[in-house]
């Protein structure tokens, strides 16, 4: 019974840390770039798009298709960085505990 109480305390502590991580992820801002920095997007740690920066040289009507592709590429770059950061933080939180496939925390 003593072990169960200890386990419950650990689970509660982990839950509190996960809530803190989720709050931190919402405040986090990660940039992704494409086209050698001509397009930059900013995502929060939850993957929400927070901003887009476009070099003025791409604001030509004949460059719209290129610009659209660069925005998609910059978003993907930022999304991958957000995912890697979240996974690394979760790994720290769980102490290397392997979670079942498809089980992702905190989201």
GIDADA-V669848 format. One record per residue. PSI is psi in degrees with one decimal (999 if undefined). NEAR is the number of other C-alpha atoms within 10 Angstrom. Layout:
# GIDADA-V669848
{{PSI,NEAR} {PSI,NEAR}}
This chain:
# GIDADA-V669848
{{-33.7,6} {-39.2,7} {-36.2,8} {-41.8,9} {-41.4,10} {-43.6,11} {-41.0,12} {-39.5,12} {-42.9,12} {-41.0,12} {-40.9,12} {-42.2,12} {-41.5,12} {-39.6,14} {-41.2,14} {-41.7,12} {-36.6,15} {-38.6,18} {-40.4,13} {-42.0,11} {-41.8,19} {-41.6,18} {-42.6,13} {-37.9,14} {-36.3,19} {-33.1,14} {-21.1,13} {142.0,16} {127.3,20} {133.6,20} {143.7,20} {145.1,22} {156.8,22} {166.2,20} {35.6,15} {29.7,8} {3.8,14} {-29.5,17} {133.2,24} {136.2,23} {152.0,26} {127.4,22} {152.9,23} {175.8,20} {-8.3,24} {-1.6,20} {5.0,20} {134.3,13} {123.8,17} {-23.0,12} {157.5,12} {133.1,16} {132.0,13} {128.7,15} {137.9,12} {-25.0,9} {-17.8,8} {1.0,16} {23.9,11} {136.3,9} {-35.8,8} {-9.4,9} {5.2,11} {-44.4,12} {-41.9,10} {-43.8,11} {-44.4,21} {-43.5,11} {-39.6,14} {-36.0,22} {-44.6,22} {-44.0,14} {-40.7,19} {-40.1,23} {-44.7,24} {-39.7,16} {-48.1,18} {-40.4,25} {-41.8,24} {-38.4,15} {-40.8,18} {-46.1,24} {-44.0,14} {-41.3,12} {-47.8,16} {-41.8,20} {-40.8,15} {-41.6,12} {-38.8,15} {-38.1,19} {-41.6,14} {-42.7,11} {-42.0,15} {-2.0,14} {34.1,9} {4.6,10} {124.9,10} {124.5,9} {151.5,11} {152.2,7} {135.7,6} {-6.5,6} {102.4,9} {132.7,10} {149.7,13} {4.6,14} {999,7}}
